[in-house]
Amino acid sequence: MRFQLLTLALMAACFYLSTSQANSFEDCCLRYYQVKHPRRLQRHIISYREQTTGGSCNLHAYVVELKRATICLNPNEAWVKEFVKRDGKHRRKCSGFSKSCKRRYKH
């Protein structure tokens, strides 16, 4: 009886660990969004974060949250570098993606 109970407990533990790992995936960018009008896009950015190549993501990108979409930008493009540099002062004051961390000129 003890052996069956121990086996059942081990099976339950293995099942729990396997399902918890399956639900802990990252939402990674797979390709860059091609921006035709960078100035127009910049006015609609609510927030952004940097995605690095560590972990399960294979593409270095900036994940940008817009009002109705989330897109991935190439960090090597000149206008993206300039945007991040210019916006860096505001971002340093923020500790995450809270409402207080949203962009100043949100529409």
KOLGU-4560 file (N, C-alpha, C; in nm, 3 decimals, padded with zeros to 5 digits):
<recs>
<n_xx: 00.082 n_yy: -00.120 n_zz: 00.000 ca_xx: 00.000 ca_yy: 00.000 ca_zz: 00.000 c_xx: 00.086 c_yy: 00.126 c_zz: 00.000 mol: A seq: 1 type: MET>
<n_xx: 00.192 n_yy: 00.125 n_zz: 00.081 ca_xx: 00.281 ca_yy: 00.242 ca_zz: 00.087 c_xx: 00.350 c_yy: 00.266 c_zz: -00.046 mol: A seq: 2 type: ARG>
<n_xx: 00.389 n_yy: 00.156 n_zz: -00.112 ca_xx: 00.456 ca_yy: 00.167 ca_zz: -00.241 c_xx: 00.364 c_yy: 00.231 c_zz: -00.345 mol: A seq: 3 type: PHE>
<n_xx: 00.238 n_yy: 00.191 n_zz: -00.346 ca_xx: 00.141 ca_yy: 00.249 ca_zz: -00.440 c_xx: 00.118 c_yy: 00.397 c_zz: -00.412 mol: A seq: 4 type: GLN>
<n_xx: 00.110 n_yy: 00.434 n_zz: -00.287 ca_xx: 00.092 ca_yy: 00.573 ca_zz: -00.249 c_xx: 00.213 c_yy: 00.657 c_zz: -00.288 mol: A seq: 5 type: LEU>
<n_xx: 00.332 n_yy: 00.603 n_zz: -00.266 ca_xx: 00.456 ca_yy: 00.673 ca_zz: -00.304 c_xx: 00.464 c_yy: 00.689 c_zz: -00.455 mol: A seq: 6 type: LEU>
<n_xx: 00.429 n_yy: 00.585 n_zz: -00.529 ca_xx: 00.429 ca_yy: 00.591 ca_zz: -00.675 c_xx: 00.329 c_yy: 00.696 c_zz: -00.725 mol: A seq: 7 type: THR>
<n_xx: 00.211 n_yy: 00.698 n_zz: -00.668 ca_xx: 00.110 ca_yy: 00.796 ca_zz: -00.705 c_xx: 00.158 c_yy: 00.938 c_zz: -00.676 mol: A seq: 8 type: LEU>
<n_xx: 00.221 n_yy: 00.959 n_zz: -00.563 ca_xx: 00.272 ca_yy: 01.091 ca_zz: -00.527 c_xx: 00.382 c_yy: 01.135 c_zz: -00.622 mol: A seq: 9 type: ALA>
<n_xx: 00.471 n_yy: 01.046 n_zz: -00.659 ca_xx: 00.578 ca_yy: 01.079 ca_zz: -00.754 c_xx: 00.522 c_yy: 01.111 c_zz: -00.892 mol: A seq: 10 type: LEU>
<n_xx: 00.423 n_yy: 01.036 n_zz: -00.935 ca_xx: 00.360 ca_yy: 01.062 ca_zz: -01.064 c_xx: 00.290 c_yy: 01.198 c_zz: -01.065 mol: A seq: 11 type: MET>
<n_xx: 00.223 n_yy: 01.230 n_zz: -00.956 ca_xx: 00.155 ca_yy: 01.360 ca_zz: -00.946 c_xx: 00.257 c_yy: 01.473 c_zz: -00.947 mol: A seq: 12 type: ALA>
<n_xx: 00.369 n_yy: 01.456 n_zz: -00.879 ca_xx: 00.473 ca_yy: 01.559 ca_zz: -00.877 c_xx: 00.533 c_yy: 01.578 c_zz: -01.016 mol: A seq: 13 type: ALA>
<n_xx: 00.560 n_yy: 01.469 n_zz: -01.086 ca_xx: 00.614 ca_yy: 01.479 ca_zz: -01.223 c_xx: 00.515 c_yy: 01.546 c_zz: -01.316 mol: A seq: 14 type: CYS>
<n_xx: 00.390 n_yy: 01.512 n_zz: -01.305 ca_xx: 00.287 ca_yy: 01.575 ca_zz: -01.389 c_xx: 00.278 c_yy: 01.725 c_zz: -01.362 mol: A seq: 15 type: PHE>
<n_xx: 00.281 n_yy: 01.763 n_zz: -01.235 ca_xx: 00.274 ca_yy: 01.904 ca_zz: -01.198 c_xx: 00.392 c_yy: 01.981 c_zz: -01.254 mol: A seq: 16 type: TYR>
<n_xx: 00.512 n_yy: 01.927 n_zz: -01.240 ca_xx: 00.631 ca_yy: 01.995 ca_zz: -01.291 c_xx: 00.631 c_yy: 02.006 c_zz: -01.443 mol: A seq: 17 type: LEU>
<n_xx: 00.584 n_yy: 01.904 n_zz: -01.511 ca_xx: 00.583 ca_yy: 01.909 ca_zz: -01.657 c_xx: 00.481 c_yy: 02.010 c_zz: -01.709 mol: A seq: 18 type: SER>
<n_xx: 00.367 n_yy: 02.022 n_zz: -01.646 ca_xx: 00.267 ca_yy: 02.120 ca_zz: -01.692 c_xx: 00.305 c_yy: 02.261 c_zz: -01.653 mol: A seq: 19 type: THR>
<n_xx: 00.371 n_yy: 02.281 n_zz: -01.541 ca_xx: 00.411 ca_yy: 02.417 ca_zz: -01.503 c_xx: 00.522 c_yy: 02.467 c_zz: -01.594 mol: A seq: 20 type: SER>
<n_xx: 00.610 n_yy: 02.381 n_zz: -01.641 ca_xx: 00.715 ca_yy: 02.422 ca_zz: -01.733 c_xx: 00.658 c_yy: 02.450 c_zz: -01.871 mol: A seq: 21 type: GLN>
<n_xx: 00.556 n_yy: 02.378 n_zz: -01.910 ca_xx: 00.495 ca_yy: 02.400 ca_zz: -02.041 c_xx: 00.425 c_yy: 02.535 c_zz: -02.048 mol: A seq: 22 type: ALA>
<n_xx: 00.376 n_yy: 02.585 n_zz: -01.936 ca_xx: 00.306 ca_yy: 02.713 ca_zz: -01.934 c_xx: 00.399 c_yy: 02.831 c_zz: -01.909 mol: A seq: 23 type: ASN>
<n_xx: 00.529 n_yy: 02.807 n_zz: -01.892 ca_xx: 00.620 ca_yy: 02.917 ca_zz: -01.861 c_xx: 00.705 c_yy: 02.955 c_zz: -01.981 mol: A seq: 24 type: SER>
<n_xx: 00.646 n_yy: 02.964 n_zz: -02.099 ca_xx: 00.719 ca_yy: 03.003 ca_zz: -02.218 c_xx: 00.724 c_yy: 03.155 c_zz: -02.229 mol: A seq: 25 type: PHE>
<n_xx: 00.821 n_yy: 03.203 n_zz: -02.304 ca_xx: 00.832 ca_yy: 03.347 ca_zz: -02.328 c_xx: 00.764 c_yy: 03.381 c_zz: -02.459 mol: A seq: 26 type: GLU>
<n_xx: 00.714 n_yy: 03.501 n_zz: -02.467 ca_xx: 00.655 ca_yy: 03.550 ca_zz: -02.590 c_xx: 00.766 c_yy: 03.622 c_zz: -02.665 mol: A seq: 27 type: ASP>
<n_xx: 00.825 n_yy: 03.556 n_zz: -02.763 ca_xx: 00.943 ca_yy: 03.608 ca_zz: -02.833 c_xx: 00.908 c_yy: 03.659 c_zz: -02.972 mol: A seq: 28 type: CYS>
<n_xx: 00.984 n_yy: 03.759 n_zz: -03.014 ca_xx: 00.975 ca_yy: 03.807 ca_zz: -03.152 c_xx: 01.044 c_yy: 03.708 c_zz: -03.243 mol: A seq: 29 type: CYS>
<n_xx: 00.984 n_yy: 03.681 n_zz: -03.356 ca_xx: 01.043 ca_yy: 03.590 ca_zz: -03.454 c_xx: 01.098 c_yy: 03.664 c_zz: -03.574 mol: A seq: 30 type: LEU>
<n_xx: 01.048 n_yy: 03.786 n_zz: -03.597 ca_xx: 01.098 ca_yy: 03.869 ca_zz: -03.708 c_xx: 01.070 c_yy: 04.015 c_zz: -03.678 mol: A seq: 31 type: ARG>
<n_xx: 01.137 n_yy: 04.102 n_zz: -03.752 ca_xx: 01.122 ca_yy: 04.246 ca_zz: -03.733 c_xx: 01.008 c_yy: 04.299 c_zz: -03.818 mol: A seq: 32 type: TYR>
<n_xx: 00.941 n_yy: 04.400 n_zz: -03.765 ca_xx: 00.837 ca_yy: 04.472 ca_zz: -03.839 c_xx: 00.906 c_yy: 04.579 c_zz: -03.923 mol: A seq: 33 type: TYR>
<n_xx: 00.871 n_yy: 04.588 n_zz: -04.050 ca_xx: 00.930 ca_yy: 04.688 ca_zz: -04.139 c_xx: 00.850 c_yy: 04.817 c_zz: -04.129 mol: A seq: 34 type: GLN>
<n_xx: 00.913 n_yy: 04.923 n_zz: -04.081 ca_xx: 00.846 ca_yy: 05.051 ca_zz: -04.058 c_xx: 00.871 c_yy: 05.143 c_zz: -04.176 mol: A seq: 35 type: VAL>
<n_xx: 00.761 n_yy: 05.191 n_zz: -04.236 ca_xx: 00.773 ca_yy: 05.283 ca_zz: -04.350 c_xx: 00.785 c_yy: 05.428 c_zz: -04.304 mol: A seq: 36 type: LYS>
<n_xx: 00.714 n_yy: 05.464 n_zz: -04.196 ca_xx: 00.712 ca_yy: 05.602 ca_zz: -04.147 c_xx: 00.745 c_yy: 05.602 c_zz: -03.997 mol: A seq: 37 type: HIS>
<n_xx: 00.874 n_yy: 05.604 n_zz: -03.962 ca_xx: 00.914 ca_yy: 05.595 ca_zz: -03.821 c_xx: 00.859 c_yy: 05.707 c_zz: -03.734 mol: A seq: 38 type: PRO>
<n_xx: 00.856 n_yy: 05.830 n_zz: -03.783 ca_xx: 00.807 ca_yy: 05.942 ca_zz: -03.702 c_xx: 00.659 c_yy: 05.922 c_zz: -03.664 mol: A seq: 39 type: ARG>
<n_xx: 00.582 n_yy: 05.874 n_zz: -03.758 ca_xx: 00.440 ca_yy: 05.851 ca_zz: -03.733 c_xx: 00.421 c_yy: 05.739 c_zz: -03.629 mol: A seq: 40 type: ARG>
<n_xx: 00.501 n_yy: 05.636 n_zz: -03.640 ca_xx: 00.493 ca_yy: 05.524 ca_zz: -03.546 c_xx: 00.533 c_yy: 05.568 c_zz: -03.405 mol: A seq: 41 type: LEU>
<n_xx: 00.636 n_yy: 05.650 n_zz: -03.393 ca_xx: 00.685 ca_yy: 05.694 ca_zz: -03.262 c_xx: 00.578 c_yy: 05.765 c_zz: -03.181 mol: A seq: 42 type: GLN>
<n_xx: 00.489 n_yy: 05.835 n_zz: -03.248 ca_xx: 00.383 ca_yy: 05.907 ca_zz: -03.177 c_xx: 00.282 c_yy: 05.814 c_zz: -03.112 mol: A seq: 43 type: ARG>
<n_xx: 00.276 n_yy: 05.689 n_zz: -03.157 ca_xx: 00.176 ca_yy: 05.595 ca_zz: -03.108 c_xx: 00.231 c_yy: 05.490 c_zz: -03.012 mol: A seq: 44 type: HIS>
<n_xx: 00.359 n_yy: 05.502 n_zz: -02.977 ca_xx: 00.419 ca_yy: 05.405 ca_zz: -02.886 c_xx: 00.373 c_yy: 05.431 c_zz: -02.744 mol: A seq: 45 type: ILE>
<n_xx: 00.321 n_yy: 05.327 n_zz: -02.680 ca_xx: 00.278 ca_yy: 05.337 ca_zz: -02.540 c_xx: 00.392 c_yy: 05.296 c_zz: -02.448 mol: A seq: 46 type: ILE>
<n_xx: 00.454 n_yy: 05.182 n_zz: -02.477 ca_xx: 00.568 ca_yy: 05.136 ca_zz: -02.398 c_xx: 00.651 c_yy: 05.041 c_zz: -02.483 mol: A seq: 47 type: SER>
<n_xx: 00.769 n_yy: 05.009 n_zz: -02.434 ca_xx: 00.856 ca_yy: 04.916 ca_zz: -02.504 c_xx: 00.948 c_yy: 04.847 c_zz: -02.405 mol: A seq: 48 type: TYR>
<n_xx: 01.003 n_yy: 04.733 n_zz: -02.448 ca_xx: 01.101 ca_yy: 04.661 ca_zz: -02.368 c_xx: 01.202 c_yy: 04.597 c_zz: -02.462 mol: A seq: 49 type: ARG>
<n_xx: 01.318 n_yy: 04.569 n_zz: -02.410 ca_xx: 01.422 ca_yy: 04.507 ca_zz: -02.491 c_xx: 01.415 c_yy: 04.356 c_zz: -02.475 mol: A seq: 50 type: GLU>
<n_xx: 01.417 n_yy: 04.286 n_zz: -02.586 ca_xx: 01.422 ca_yy: 04.140 ca_zz: -02.585 c_xx: 01.564 c_yy: 04.100 c_zz: -02.621 mol: A seq: 51 type: GLN>
<n_xx: 01.631 n_yy: 04.028 n_zz: -02.534 ca_xx: 01.767 ca_yy: 03.984 ca_zz: -02.561 c_xx: 01.767 c_yy: 03.841 c_zz: -02.613 mol: A seq: 52 type: THR>
<n_xx: 01.883 n_yy: 03.797 n_zz: -02.656 ca_xx: 01.893 ca_yy: 03.664 ca_zz: -02.715 c_xx: 01.913 c_yy: 03.555 c_zz: -02.612 mol: A seq: 53 type: THR>
<n_xx: 01.916 n_yy: 03.588 n_zz: -02.487 ca_xx: 01.930 ca_yy: 03.486 ca_zz: -02.383 c_xx: 01.798 c_yy: 03.414 c_zz: -02.360 mol: A seq: 54 type: GLY>
<n_xx: 01.805 n_yy: 03.301 n_zz: -02.295 ca_xx: 01.683 ca_yy: 03.226 ca_zz: -02.265 c_xx: 01.629 c_yy: 03.157 c_zz: -02.387 mol: A seq: 55 type: GLY>
<n_xx: 01.499 n_yy: 03.167 n_zz: -02.408 ca_xx: 01.437 ca_yy: 03.096 ca_zz: -02.520 c_xx: 01.419 c_yy: 03.183 c_zz: -02.644 mol: A seq: 56 type: SER>
<n_xx: 01.459 n_yy: 03.310 n_zz: -02.639 ca_xx: 01.444 ca_yy: 03.399 ca_zz: -02.755 c_xx: 01.574 c_yy: 03.405 c_zz: -02.834 mol: A seq: 57 type: CYS>
<n_xx: 01.563 n_yy: 03.395 n_zz: -02.967 ca_xx: 01.681 ca_yy: 03.392 ca_zz: -03.053 c_xx: 01.703 c_yy: 03.521 c_zz: -03.131 mol: A seq: 58 type: ASN>
<n_xx: 01.620 n_yy: 03.622 n_zz: -03.110 ca_xx: 01.628 ca_yy: 03.745 ca_zz: -03.188 c_xx: 01.637 c_yy: 03.864 c_zz: -03.095 mol: A seq: 59 type: LEU>
<n_xx: 01.740 n_yy: 03.947 n_zz: -03.113 ca_xx: 01.752 ca_yy: 04.069 ca_zz: -03.035 c_xx: 01.659 c_yy: 04.173 c_zz: -03.097 mol: A seq: 60 type: HIS>
<n_xx: 01.567 n_yy: 04.228 n_zz: -03.017 ca_xx: 01.467 ca_yy: 04.321 ca_zz: -03.070 c_xx: 01.413 c_yy: 04.409 c_zz: -02.959 mol: A seq: 61 type: ALA>
<n_xx: 01.344 n_yy: 04.515 n_zz: -03.000 ca_xx: 01.264 ca_yy: 04.596 ca_zz: -02.907 c_xx: 01.118 c_yy: 04.560 c_zz: -02.932 mol: A seq: 62 type: TYR>
<n_xx: 01.052 n_yy: 04.515 n_zz: -02.827 ca_xx: 00.910 ca_yy: 04.482 ca_zz: -02.835 c_xx: 00.833 c_yy: 04.608 c_zz: -02.800 mol: A seq: 63 type: VAL>
<n_xx: 00.756 n_yy: 04.659 n_zz: -02.895 ca_xx: 00.689 ca_yy: 04.788 ca_zz: -02.882 c_xx: 00.539 c_yy: 04.766 c_zz: -02.870 mol: A seq: 64 type: VAL>
<n_xx: 00.481 n_yy: 04.824 n_zz: -02.766 ca_xx: 00.337 ca_yy: 04.815 ca_zz: -02.746 c_xx: 00.272 c_yy: 04.941 c_zz: -02.803 mol: A seq: 65 type: GLU>
<n_xx: 00.182 n_yy: 04.919 n_zz: -02.897 ca_xx: 00.102 ca_yy: 05.027 ca_zz: -02.954 c_xx: -00.039 c_yy: 05.014 c_zz: -02.899 mol: A seq: 66 type: LEU>
<n_xx: -00.127 n_yy: 05.105 n_zz: -02.937 ca_xx: -00.263 ca_yy: 05.101 ca_zz: -02.884 c_xx: -00.334 c_yy: 04.972 c_zz: -02.922 mol: A seq: 67 type: LYS>
<n_xx: -00.318 n_yy: 04.926 n_zz: -03.045 ca_xx: -00.392 ca_yy: 04.808 ca_zz: -03.092 c_xx: -00.302 c_yy: 04.693 c_zz: -03.137 mol: A seq: 68 type: ARG>
<n_xx: -00.173 n_yy: 04.702 n_zz: -03.115 ca_xx: -00.084 ca_yy: 04.595 ca_zz: -03.161 c_xx: 00.046 c_yy: 04.597 c_zz: -03.082 mol: A seq: 69 type: ALA>
<n_xx: 00.118 n_yy: 04.490 n_zz: -03.093 ca_xx: 00.254 ca_yy: 04.480 ca_zz: -03.040 c_xx: 00.343 c_yy: 04.437 c_zz: -03.154 mol: A seq: 70 type: THR>
<n_xx: 00.451 n_yy: 04.513 n_zz: -03.177 ca_xx: 00.540 ca_yy: 04.484 ca_zz: -03.288 c_xx: 00.684 c_yy: 04.473 c_zz: -03.238 mol: A seq: 71 type: ILE>
<n_xx: 00.770 n_yy: 04.418 n_zz: -03.323 ca_xx: 00.910 ca_yy: 04.400 ca_zz: -03.290 c_xx: 00.995 c_yy: 04.484 c_zz: -03.384 mol: A seq: 72 type: CYS>
<n_xx: 01.087 n_yy: 04.562 n_zz: -03.327 ca_xx: 01.171 ca_yy: 04.650 ca_zz: -03.407 c_xx: 01.316 c_yy: 04.607 c_zz: -03.401 mol: A seq: 73 type: LEU>
<n_xx: 01.387 n_yy: 04.632 n_zz: -03.510 ca_xx: 01.528 ca_yy: 04.600 ca_zz: -03.520 c_xx: 01.610 c_yy: 04.702 c_zz: -03.440 mol: A seq: 74 type: ASN>
<n_xx: 01.685 n_yy: 04.658 n_zz: -03.338 ca_xx: 01.762 ca_yy: 04.752 ca_zz: -03.257 c_xx: 01.881 c_yy: 04.811 c_zz: -03.329 mol: A seq: 75 type: PRO>
<n_xx: 01.915 n_yy: 04.761 n_zz: -03.448 ca_xx: 02.029 ca_yy: 04.813 ca_zz: -03.524 c_xx: 01.989 c_yy: 04.927 c_zz: -03.618 mol: A seq: 76 type: ASN>
<n_xx: 01.860 n_yy: 04.952 n_zz: -03.633 ca_xx: 01.818 ca_yy: 05.064 ca_zz: -03.718 c_xx: 01.848 c_yy: 05.196 c_zz: -03.647 mol: A seq: 77 type: GLU>
<n_xx: 01.891 n_yy: 05.294 n_zz: -03.722 ca_xx: 01.934 ca_yy: 05.422 ca_zz: -03.665 c_xx: 01.822 c_yy: 05.491 c_zz: -03.588 mol: A seq: 78 type: ALA>
<n_xx: 01.700 n_yy: 05.492 n_zz: -03.644 ca_xx: 01.591 ca_yy: 05.564 ca_zz: -03.578 c_xx: 01.550 c_yy: 05.495 c_zz: -03.449 mol: A seq: 79 type: TRP>
<n_xx: 01.564 n_yy: 05.363 n_zz: -03.441 ca_xx: 01.531 ca_yy: 05.291 ca_zz: -03.317 c_xx: 01.634 c_yy: 05.325 c_zz: -03.210 mol: A seq: 80 type: VAL>
<n_xx: 01.762 n_yy: 05.326 n_zz: -03.247 ca_xx: 01.868 ca_yy: 05.363 ca_zz: -03.152 c_xx: 01.845 c_yy: 05.504 c_zz: -03.098 mol: A seq: 81 type: LYS>
<n_xx: 01.811 n_yy: 05.597 n_zz: -03.187 ca_xx: 01.788 ca_yy: 05.735 ca_zz: -03.146 c_xx: 01.666 c_yy: 05.747 c_zz: -03.055 mol: A seq: 82 type: GLU>
<n_xx: 01.561 n_yy: 05.674 n_zz: -03.086 ca_xx: 01.440 ca_yy: 05.676 ca_zz: -03.004 c_xx: 01.470 c_yy: 05.625 c_zz: -02.863 mol: A seq: 83 type: PHE>
<n_xx: 01.540 n_yy: 05.514 n_zz: -02.853 ca_xx: 01.571 ca_yy: 05.456 ca_zz: -02.723 c_xx: 01.663 c_yy: 05.549 c_zz: -02.643 mol: A seq: 84 type: VAL>
<n_xx: 01.760 n_yy: 05.609 n_zz: -02.711 ca_xx: 01.851 ca_yy: 05.702 ca_zz: -02.644 c_xx: 01.776 c_yy: 05.825 c_zz: -02.593 mol: A seq: 85 type: LYS>
<n_xx: 01.688 n_yy: 05.881 n_zz: -02.675 ca_xx: 01.612 ca_yy: 06.000 ca_zz: -02.638 c_xx: 01.513 c_yy: 05.971 c_zz: -02.526 mol: A seq: 86 type: ARG>
<n_xx: 01.454 n_yy: 05.853 n_zz: -02.530 ca_xx: 01.354 ca_yy: 05.816 ca_zz: -02.430 c_xx: 01.417 c_yy: 05.758 c_zz: -02.304 mol: A seq: 87 type: ASP>
<n_xx: 01.546 n_yy: 05.736 n_zz: -02.304 ca_xx: 01.614 ca_yy: 05.673 ca_zz: -02.192 c_xx: 01.598 c_yy: 05.744 c_zz: -02.059 mol: A seq: 88 type: GLY>
<n_xx: 01.593 n_yy: 05.875 n_zz: -02.060 ca_xx: 01.579 ca_yy: 05.950 ca_zz: -01.935 c_xx: 01.448 c_yy: 05.917 c_zz: -01.866 mol: A seq: 89 type: LYS>
<n_xx: 01.340 n_yy: 05.909 n_zz: -01.942 ca_xx: 01.210 ca_yy: 05.876 ca_zz: -01.884 c_xx: 01.207 c_yy: 05.731 c_zz: -01.836 mol: A seq: 90 type: HIS>
<n_xx: 01.266 n_yy: 05.641 n_zz: -01.913 ca_xx: 01.264 ca_yy: 05.498 ca_zz: -01.879 c_xx: 01.342 c_yy: 05.468 c_zz: -01.752 mol: A seq: 91 type: ARG>
<n_xx: 01.449 n_yy: 05.543 n_zz: -01.725 ca_xx: 01.529 ca_yy: 05.516 ca_zz: -01.606 c_xx: 01.451 c_yy: 05.541 c_zz: -01.478 mol: A seq: 92 type: ARG>
<n_xx: 01.352 n_yy: 05.626 n_zz: -01.484 ca_xx: 01.270 ca_yy: 05.657 ca_zz: -01.367 c_xx: 01.168 c_yy: 05.548 c_zz: -01.340 mol: A seq: 93 type: LYS>
<n_xx: 01.142 n_yy: 05.463 n_zz: -01.436 ca_xx: 01.039 ca_yy: 05.360 ca_zz: -01.425 c_xx: 01.099 c_yy: 05.229 c_zz: -01.377 mol: A seq: 94 type: CYS>
<n_xx: 01.020 n_yy: 05.153 n_zz: -01.306 ca_xx: 01.067 ca_yy: 05.024 ca_zz: -01.256 c_xx: 01.004 c_yy: 04.908 c_zz: -01.330 mol: A seq: 95 type: SER>
<n_xx: 00.921 n_yy: 04.932 n_zz: -01.428 ca_xx: 00.857 ca_yy: 04.823 ca_zz: -01.501 c_xx: 00.753 c_yy: 04.875 c_zz: -01.597 mol: A seq: 96 type: GLY>
<n_xx: 00.656 n_yy: 04.793 n_zz: -01.627 ca_xx: 00.551 ca_yy: 04.830 ca_zz: -01.720 c_xx: 00.424 c_yy: 04.871 c_zz: -01.649 mol: A seq: 97 type: PHE>
<n_xx: 00.436 n_yy: 04.941 n_zz: -01.538 ca_xx: 00.318 ca_yy: 04.987 ca_zz: -01.467 c_xx: 00.257 c_yy: 05.106 c_zz: -01.541 mol: A seq: 98 type: SER>
<n_xx: 00.139 n_yy: 05.146 n_zz: -01.499 ca_xx: 00.072 ca_yy: 05.258 ca_zz: -01.566 c_xx: 00.154 c_yy: 05.386 c_zz: -01.556 mol: A seq: 99 type: LYS>
<n_xx: 00.227 n_yy: 05.404 n_zz: -01.446 ca_xx: 00.308 ca_yy: 05.524 ca_zz: -01.431 c_xx: 00.426 c_yy: 05.524 c_zz: -01.527 mol: A seq: 100 type: SER>
<n_xx: 00.458 n_yy: 05.409 n_zz: -01.583 ca_xx: 00.572 ca_yy: 05.396 ca_zz: -01.673 c_xx: 00.532 c_yy: 05.415 c_zz: -01.819 mol: A seq: 101 type: CYS>
<n_xx: 00.406 n_yy: 05.435 n_zz: -01.846 ca_xx: 00.362 ca_yy: 05.452 ca_zz: -01.984 c_xx: 00.416 c_yy: 05.584 c_zz: -02.038 mol: A seq: 102 type: LYS>
<n_xx: 00.422 n_yy: 05.592 n_zz: -02.168 ca_xx: 00.479 ca_yy: 05.708 ca_zz: -02.233 c_xx: 00.403 c_yy: 05.835 c_zz: -02.199 mol: A seq: 103 type: ARG>
<n_xx: 00.475 n_yy: 05.946 n_zz: -02.194 ca_xx: 00.415 ca_yy: 06.075 ca_zz: -02.159 c_xx: 00.314 c_yy: 06.121 c_zz: -02.262 mol: A seq: 104 type: ARG>
<n_xx: 00.341 n_yy: 06.100 n_zz: -02.387 ca_xx: 00.255 ca_yy: 06.153 ca_zz: -02.492 c_xx: 00.160 c_yy: 06.047 c_zz: -02.545 mol: A seq: 105 type: TYR>
<n_xx: 00.107 n_yy: 05.964 n_zz: -02.456 ca_xx: 00.011 ca_yy: 05.861 ca_zz: -02.494 c_xx: -00.116 c_yy: 05.926 c_zz: -02.548 mol: A seq: 106 type: LYS>
<n_xx: -00.167 n_yy: 05.870 n_zz: -02.658 ca_xx: -00.290 ca_yy: 05.924 ca_zz: -02.720 c_xx: -00.411 c_yy: 05.855 c_zz: -02.665 mol: A seq: 107 type: HIS>
</recs>
